[in-house]
Amino acid sequence: MSPLFCDTDLGRRIEAVEAGFLAAANAAAQRRTGGAGFLIPVAGGVASFAEPDSPWNKVAGLGFAGRPGDDELDAIELEFAARGAPVSVELSSLADPAVGEWLTGRGYRLVSYENVLARPVTGGVERVEPPGVEVRPSGDDEFDIWLEVVLDAVAHPDADGLPWLEDFPRRIVADAERDIAAAGARRYLALVDGVPAGGASMGIRDGIAQFSAGTSPAFRRRGVQSALLAARLADAAEAGVELAAVTAQPGSPSHRNVQRRGFDLLYTRAILVRAAS
């Protein structure tokens, strides 16, 4: 398979999908909390606040529809400040460089990076399950089992590669996963010798499947991630999906695992933050 080339149009499309997923998660959070947050469209992206300390508190999708007006960002910053929250912007390396220059001029600091990888989804994707590993769709009847596995994985990140900037409380991560489920993401549970070992999700929007997954520390390096990837790629192909996309930390085992399964590095997002004032 030839490497996937990502031009500005594809970057814009993936970032629009990311903003769409963020909006859906925010809507689910508002239903769960009674509507204490906000979602504001801004220059092709969205500014989202779901609840205190939430991973859905950020700005995504900027840089492909012109630079926002100063008054637009003033209003967004005031909304975050009223809630005592910093403003975190995820900015693609394919975005208009003028947006990054403008943000740093307003006091935003570069604090981290994350990589976006993707691969075409074609028919006939082989489901791979190493000996002793089973992957199955996870229904509502075992949501708590799936959630515990995912929380265990998040609480014990791999030490290799660039660490995640965020360190969210367990309760907040659990609520965020509930929001993703409520927004319609498909869930998958991996078992090793019958014991829950890993959990994954897949959301589909505009022909793009967005993947996320985690493996409990005791079951890492057993092929769980490869099996979860294969199952979702096969289901994505059956659903007529064009591309599968993953966000991973630079130099991480997750980056290595998806690259081995045919994912190509498309671009990097810079994480720019302005502290709460």
C-alpha positions as CSV (number, residue, x, y, z in Angstrom):
1,M,0.0,0.0,0.0
2,S,1.4,3.4,-1.0
3,P,1.9,5.9,1.8
4,L,-1.2,8.1,2.3
5,F,-0.5,11.7,1.3
6,C,-2.3,14.4,3.3
7,D,-2.8,17.7,1.6
8,T,-4.5,20.7,3.1
9,D,-8.0,19.6,1.9
10,L,-7.6,16.2,3.7
11,G,-6.3,18.0,6.8
12,R,-9.2,20.3,6.8
13,R,-11.6,17.4,6.5
14,I,-10.0,15.4,9.3
15,E,-10.0,18.5,11.6
16,A,-13.7,19.2,10.8
17,V,-14.5,15.6,11.8
18,E,-12.5,16.1,15.0
19,A,-14.5,19.3,15.7
20,G,-17.7,17.4,15.0
21,F,-16.9,14.6,17.4
22,L,-16.0,17.2,20.0
23,A,-19.3,18.9,19.5
24,A,-21.2,15.6,19.9
25,A,-19.3,14.8,23.1
26,N,-20.0,18.2,24.4
27,A,-23.7,17.8,23.7
28,A,-23.7,14.5,25.6
29,A,-22.0,16.1,28.5
30,Q,-24.6,18.9,28.6
31,R,-27.4,16.4,28.7
32,R,-25.6,14.5,31.5
33,T,-24.8,17.7,33.6
34,G,-27.8,19.7,32.9
35,G,-26.2,22.2,30.6
36,A,-23.5,24.0,32.5
37,G,-21.0,24.3,29.6
38,F,-20.9,25.9,26.2
39,L,-20.1,25.2,22.5
40,I,-19.2,28.1,20.3
41,P,-18.5,27.8,16.5
42,V,-15.3,29.7,15.6
43,A,-13.7,30.0,12.2
44,G,-14.6,26.5,11.0
45,G,-13.8,24.9,14.4
46,V,-15.5,24.9,17.8
47,A,-14.7,26.0,21.3
48,S,-16.0,23.6,23.8
49,F,-16.4,23.6,27.6
50,A,-18.2,20.5,29.0
51,E,-17.5,20.6,32.8
52,P,-14.6,21.4,35.1
53,D,-11.4,19.5,34.2
54,S,-13.0,17.7,31.2
55,P,-10.9,16.6,28.2
56,W,-13.7,18.2,26.1
57,N,-12.6,21.7,27.3
58,K,-10.6,22.9,24.2
59,V,-10.7,24.6,20.8
60,A,-10.4,22.3,17.8
61,G,-10.6,22.7,14.0
62,L,-9.0,26.2,13.7
63,G,-6.7,27.3,10.8
64,F,-8.6,26.1,7.7
65,A,-11.3,28.8,7.4
66,G,-9.4,32.0,8.0
67,R,-8.2,33.6,11.2
68,P,-10.9,34.2,13.8
69,G,-11.6,37.8,14.7
70,D,-10.1,39.2,17.9
71,D,-13.5,39.9,19.2
72,E,-14.5,36.2,18.6
73,L,-11.6,34.9,20.6
74,D,-12.1,37.6,23.3
75,A,-15.6,36.3,23.9
76,I,-14.4,32.7,24.0
77,E,-11.5,33.5,26.4
78,L,-14.0,35.3,28.7
79,E,-16.3,32.2,28.8
80,F,-13.4,30.0,29.8
81,A,-12.1,32.6,32.3
82,A,-15.6,32.8,33.9
83,R,-15.2,29.1,34.6
84,G,-11.7,29.3,35.9
85,A,-10.4,27.2,33.0
86,P,-7.4,27.7,30.6
87,V,-7.9,27.9,26.9
88,S,-6.3,25.0,25.1
89,V,-6.1,25.1,21.3
90,E,-5.2,22.1,19.1
91,L,-3.7,23.5,15.9
92,S,-2.7,21.3,12.9
93,S,0.6,21.8,11.3
94,L,-1.4,22.0,8.0
95,A,-3.3,25.0,9.3
96,D,-2.6,28.6,8.2
97,P,0.6,29.6,10.0
98,A,-0.9,33.0,10.6
99,V,-3.2,31.5,13.2
100,G,-0.4,30.1,15.3
101,E,1.5,33.5,15.1
102,W,-1.7,35.3,16.1
103,L,-2.3,33.0,19.1
104,T,1.3,33.3,20.4
105,G,0.9,37.0,20.1
106,R,-2.1,36.8,22.4
107,G,0.0,35.0,25.0
108,Y,-0.7,31.3,24.1
109,R,2.3,29.0,24.9
110,L,3.3,25.8,23.1
111,V,3.1,23.0,25.6
112,S,2.9,19.7,23.7
113,Y,2.3,17.9,20.5
114,E,0.2,15.0,19.3
115,N,0.3,13.1,16.0
116,V,-2.5,12.3,13.6
117,L,-2.2,9.1,11.6
118,A,-4.6,7.5,9.1
119,R,-4.9,4.8,6.5
120,P,-7.4,4.0,3.8
121,V,-10.0,1.4,4.7
122,T,-10.5,-1.2,2.0
123,G,-12.7,-4.3,1.8
124,G,-11.5,-7.6,3.0
125,V,-9.5,-6.4,6.0
126,E,-8.3,-9.5,7.9
127,R,-9.3,-9.9,11.5
128,V,-6.1,-10.8,13.5
129,E,-6.4,-12.4,16.9
130,P,-3.2,-13.7,18.5
131,P,-3.5,-17.0,20.5
132,G,-5.7,-16.5,23.6
133,V,-7.0,-13.0,22.5
134,E,-10.6,-12.5,21.6
135,V,-12.2,-9.2,20.5
136,R,-15.9,-8.6,20.4
137,P,-18.4,-5.7,20.2
138,S,-19.2,-4.5,23.7
139,G,-22.9,-3.8,24.4
140,D,-24.6,-1.8,27.1
141,D,-25.0,-4.9,29.3
142,E,-21.2,-4.9,29.9
143,F,-20.5,-1.2,29.8
144,D,-19.1,-1.1,33.3
145,I,-16.7,-3.9,32.5
146,W,-15.5,-2.1,29.3
147,L,-15.2,1.2,31.2
148,E,-13.1,-0.4,34.0
149,V,-10.6,-1.7,31.5
150,V,-10.3,1.6,29.7
151,L,-9.9,3.5,33.0
152,D,-7.1,1.1,34.0
153,A,-5.3,1.8,30.8
154,V,-5.7,5.5,31.1
155,A,-4.4,5.5,34.7
156,H,-1.3,3.7,33.7
157,P,0.0,5.2,30.4
158,D,3.1,3.8,28.7
159,A,6.3,5.5,29.8
160,D,7.7,5.5,26.2
161,G,7.4,8.5,23.9
162,L,6.2,12.0,24.7
163,P,3.8,11.9,27.7
164,W,0.2,13.1,27.4
165,L,-0.1,16.7,28.6
166,E,-3.4,16.0,30.4
167,D,-3.8,14.0,33.6
168,F,-7.5,13.8,34.3
169,P,-9.2,12.6,37.5
170,R,-10.6,9.1,37.1
171,R,-14.2,10.3,37.6
172,I,-13.7,12.9,34.8
173,V,-12.3,10.2,32.4
174,A,-15.2,7.9,33.2
175,D,-17.7,10.7,32.4
176,A,-15.9,11.5,29.2
177,E,-16.1,7.9,28.1
178,R,-19.8,7.9,28.9
179,D,-20.2,11.0,26.7
180,I,-18.4,9.3,23.8
181,A,-20.7,6.3,24.2
182,A,-23.8,8.5,24.3
183,A,-22.6,10.2,21.1
184,G,-22.8,6.9,19.3
185,A,-19.3,5.5,19.3
186,R,-19.1,1.7,18.9
187,R,-17.3,-0.1,21.7
188,Y,-15.1,-3.2,21.6
189,L,-13.8,-5.4,24.4
190,A,-10.6,-7.5,24.2
191,L,-10.2,-10.5,26.4
192,V,-7.0,-12.6,27.0
193,D,-7.9,-16.1,28.1
194,G,-11.3,-14.9,28.9
195,V,-10.2,-12.0,31.1
196,P,-11.0,-8.4,30.1
197,A,-7.7,-6.9,28.9
198,G,-8.4,-4.0,26.6
199,G,-11.2,-1.6,25.4
200,A,-11.6,0.4,22.3
201,S,-14.1,2.7,20.5
202,M,-14.8,3.8,17.0
203,G,-16.8,6.8,15.9
204,I,-17.8,7.4,12.3
205,R,-18.4,10.7,10.7
206,D,-18.2,12.0,7.1
207,G,-16.6,8.7,5.8
208,I,-13.8,8.8,8.5
209,A,-13.6,6.4,11.4
210,Q,-11.9,7.8,14.5
211,F,-10.3,5.1,16.7
212,S,-9.2,5.2,20.4
213,A,-8.1,2.3,22.6
214,G,-6.3,1.2,25.7
215,T,-4.9,-2.0,27.2
216,S,-4.6,-2.8,30.9
217,P,-0.9,-2.8,32.0
218,A,-0.9,-6.5,32.9
219,F,-1.8,-7.5,29.3
220,R,0.4,-5.2,27.3
221,R,2.8,-6.6,24.6
222,R,0.3,-9.5,24.0
223,G,-1.1,-8.4,20.7
224,V,-4.3,-6.8,22.2
225,Q,-4.0,-3.5,20.4
226,S,-3.3,-5.2,17.1
227,A,-6.5,-7.4,17.5
228,L,-8.6,-4.3,18.5
229,L,-7.3,-2.5,15.4
230,A,-8.0,-5.3,13.1
231,A,-11.6,-5.8,14.4
232,R,-12.4,-2.1,13.9
233,L,-10.8,-1.9,10.5
234,A,-12.8,-4.8,9.4
235,D,-16.0,-3.3,10.7
236,A,-15.2,0.1,9.2
237,A,-14.7,-1.5,5.8
238,E,-18.1,-3.2,6.1
239,A,-19.6,0.2,7.0
240,G,-18.2,1.8,3.9
241,V,-15.7,4.0,5.7
242,E,-13.0,5.7,3.5
243,L,-10.3,6.5,6.1
244,A,-9.5,5.4,9.7
245,A,-7.7,8.0,11.9
246,V,-5.9,7.8,15.2
247,T,-4.3,10.3,17.5
248,A,-1.2,9.2,19.3
249,Q,1.6,10.7,21.3
250,P,4.9,11.1,19.3
251,G,7.3,8.2,19.9
252,S,4.7,6.1,21.8
253,P,3.9,2.4,21.6
254,S,0.5,3.3,20.3
255,H,2.1,5.2,17.4
256,R,4.3,2.3,16.6
257,N,1.4,-0.2,16.8
258,V,-0.8,1.7,14.3
259,Q,2.1,2.4,12.0
260,R,2.7,-1.4,11.8
261,R,-0.9,-1.8,10.8
262,G,-0.5,0.5,7.8
263,F,-1.3,3.9,9.3
264,D,0.8,6.8,8.0
265,L,1.7,10.0,9.9
266,L,-0.3,12.8,8.3
267,Y,0.5,15.8,10.5
268,T,1.1,17.0,14.0
269,R,-1.1,19.1,16.2
270,A,0.5,21.7,18.4
271,I,-1.2,22.2,21.7
272,L,-1.2,25.9,22.6
273,V,-2.5,27.0,26.0
274,R,-3.4,30.3,27.6
275,A,-3.6,30.1,31.3
276,A,-6.8,31.0,33.2
277,S,-6.7,34.6,34.3
